[in-house]
Structures are given as C-alpha cells and as structure tokens.
Amino acid sequence: MARRRASPDRLDRTPGKAEALDGARVAATAAEAVAASDLVVVCLLDHASVDDALADADLSGKDLVDLTTGTPEEARARARWVQERGARFLDGGIMAVPPMIGVPGSGAYVFYSGSPAVFEAHADTLAAPAATVYTGEDPGLAALHDVALLSAMTGMFAGVSHAFALVRDEIPPKAFADLLVGWLQAMVPYAYGVAEHLDSGDYTKDVTSNLAMMVRGNATLLRTAEEQKVSPELLTPFMTLMARRLADGHGDEGTTGVIDLLRP
C-alpha cells in the first residue's frame, strides 16, 4: 500500500519522541539499542541506511527483523550479511500506511520470510503492530509478495488517473468516483481467472471477452483519449503487448498471455 517511509526532512526519530512512550528506554546509538535486546527490529529508508545504522553493532546471538522496503535479492543479501555476523534473520514487507499500524481491524498486515524459528519465537511481538503472514523460508519471499502487490496497485492507479483525466471537465469527480470504485470492485475477480489460466496452461478457459475483441476495442479507447485531449501513455504499453499477443495468433485467449511476453 502507499508510501510507508518518512521523508528525510521529518523529525520522526528525534530523541524527544521517546519521552511520551511509557517504559521506553532511549539508547544513544544503534549499537547500544541492539545490545539491549535479543530481538532487533529495523525499519529505515533503504538498505544502505541499515548498513550504516548497524555498522558498529554486535549482532551475534541476535534475531534481526528488517522491515525496510527492498527487493527480493536485497533481502537475500541481507540474510547472508546477518548470518555472517552470527545472527538469525527475518525479512518483512509492510502492507499498510502509517495510520493503519497498531489499529485493530484496520486491515494492516506484514509479510515475513526467512527463519521460521525467528518468526515462531517472536510471533506475539511481531503481531502487535499489525497482523502477520509468513510466506516461507526463502528470505526474498516477503519482498516479492510486497512488491508484486504494490506493482498491481501502481497499475490500478494508472488506470484511475487516465479515467479521471478523461472525465475531469465534464463529469463531477466525486460522482464519477462512486461509479469507478464499483466498477473496479466488479473487475477484481479477474485475478482469479488469470491464476486459473496460469495453473492450467489453458488461456482460453471461461474467457468471455477474448483478445481479438479487446484489441479492437482498444482503438475506441485511444480515439476517445484523442478527442478528450488526454495522453494515452498510461494505457499504450499494455495495449501494445495485447496487440503483440494477438499478432502471434492468440485471439481466442484472454489477456493472460501478456504475462508470457513479460518473461524471458
């Protein structure tokens, strides 16, 4: 979900913030904080920040949980880095915006991957700020789940932006938003159809709008954008892939075959 990290100019981590926390003990350095507990939870701007913060820390015998947003390979590299220092590792991907954290029923959760022993040992603590979802022993799986969901969200944002650009001068935005939310909710089960196609290998199963029809319909979307004086650049990359798949002779499929064009 949306941005989770504070911008560098905010003072979220000044010492004074800790004064309002009952029972909190303030450490002068990251190394001092690490020494104070067997469980170390890190959530910083990027992986370079984690390197800097933990450069002088003795991690031997510790359990390190890294909630810093990163790639699967960064998480695997961090796991090796931690193991070389005599510690156990768990990576995390936060699926929430800050106001959702620590709020029961908010829908916030965190993907975790890496040492199952670490996850089990600290299950109650990890569940305090948000629900937990353990994705497997491969340290990169939490980041992969995280980034895949964020990528889908980004694509949705692109479509929403294009839609509002089309109607902005002619339809009240709030009225259109009601229609848009309802329409997108109705389209969400499309993901289950894609999963079924990928599992079965049959990209034509239960297809109601085939690729040949959709590519033809794309022309209408592009003409409308031109009429409304809206750039089609948010739509054309996907449309180009659809046309390529159609040209390869897959007109009776849905759009699942586009996935094959994205992979080597």
Secondary structure, DSSP 8 states (H G I E B T S, - for coil): ----S--TTS-TT-GGGGGGSTT----SSHHHHHHT-SEEEE--SSHHHHHHHHTT---TT-EEEE-----HHHHHHHHHHHHHTT-EEEEEEEES-GGGTT-TTS--EEEEEE-HHHHHHTHHHHTTTSEEEEEESSTTHHHHHHHHHHHHHHHHHHHHHHHHHHHTTTS-HHHHHHHHHHHHHHHTTHHHHHHHHHHHS-TTTT-SS-HHHHHHHHHHHHHHHHHTT---TTTHHHHHHHHHHHHTT-TTS-STHHHHHH--
